[in-house]
Amino acid sequence: MPEYRISVDGNSSGRDLRQLTQWLRQDTTIRTGATITLRPAHPAEGQMGAALDVIALVTQSGFSTASLALTICAWRRTRPSTPVVTIERNGVRVTVDSGDPDDVTRIVRALESE
């Protein structure tokens, strides 16, 4: 099954990550199409392990990457500091760092290209 890994950057990334997890779990479309868990992040090459977590979404068939992108963009708009969110799938990493509606299209194209 496909898996998305989502991380949040910034000074309050741990709190933001937990809040984004809760936001995703409250979204009916996301919740019914994926199992949502917090997992330890894999350290970058040459770094020791970190306490940071990532959100892992193990998706079912028919899961909509567009719905995920829209949900994350909507969540970012509710944050006072609009944290940077990184989504990874099959080794492809996409950064969500603006409020541009074209981000959704860019995210979907990048994550669904195989």
N, C-alpha and C positions, 0 to 999 in steps of 0.2 A: 504494500500500500504506500502511496506517496506520503512524504512527510515534509512539512514546512517547519523551519526553525526561525523564531522571531526573537530579536534582541532589541533592547532600548539603551541608547547612549545618553549620557548627561550626568549631572551631579546627583540627581535623585533617581538613578536608573533602577535600583532595586524596588523602590516604592512604585515607580511608574510601570515597571514590568508586572508587578502584582495587580495593579489597577487595570492594565491592559488585559491581563488574563481574565479578570473578573468581567470586563467589558465584553470580551469574546464569548465567555460562557453565558452571558445574558442575551446575546444575539441568537435568535432562533435559527437562522439560516446556517450560521457557523456551528452552533452547538449540535444540530442534527446531522451535520455532514462530516464532523471531525471529533476525535477524542483529543481533549486539550489538557496538557500537563506541563508542569514546570520541571525542568531538568537542569543538572549542572552543565555549564558551558564547557566546551572543549577548549583548552588553552591553545593559543596560537603557537606555532612552531618556535621553539627556543624560549618559551615562557613557562613558568611554573603554573600550576593550577590556580584558578581564581574562584572566589566565592560567588561570582555572578552566575545567574541562571539564565536559561533561555526558555521560551515557550515552544513546546513541540506540539504540532497539530498533525496527527496521523489521520489522513482523510479517507473517506469512502468514495466509491465511484460516484461521479456526478457532482463532486465538490466543485464549487465555483471560486476560482482564484480572483475573479472580479469582485465577488462579494467580500472576500477577505480584504482586498485592497481598499474597497469602499469603507469597510468597517474600521480599518486602521486609520484611514484618512479622517473619518468622522471622530474617532477617539482623539487624534492629535489636535483637532480643532477645539476640543474641550479643555485642553491643558494650557495652563498659563504660560509655560515656556516652550510649548510645541517640541517635545523631544524628537530626536532622530531615531527612526525605527529601521532596522535592517531585517529583511526577509530573505531566507535562503531555502532553495529547493534544488536537489540534484546538483549541488556544487555551484549553482548560480546565485549570486548575492545581489540584491537590489536594495538601495537605500531610499527611504522615504524621508525627505528633508525639506519639502516645500508644501505649500497649500494649493499648488497648481492642479486643477482638475485633470490635466493631461497626464499626471502621475499615474492614475489608475490604468490608463492604456499602456503606458511604459512598463509598469509593474507586471501586468498580465502578459504582455508580449515577451518580456524577459524570462519570467518564471515558467511559461508554458512552452517555450522553445526547447526542443530536444534534438 
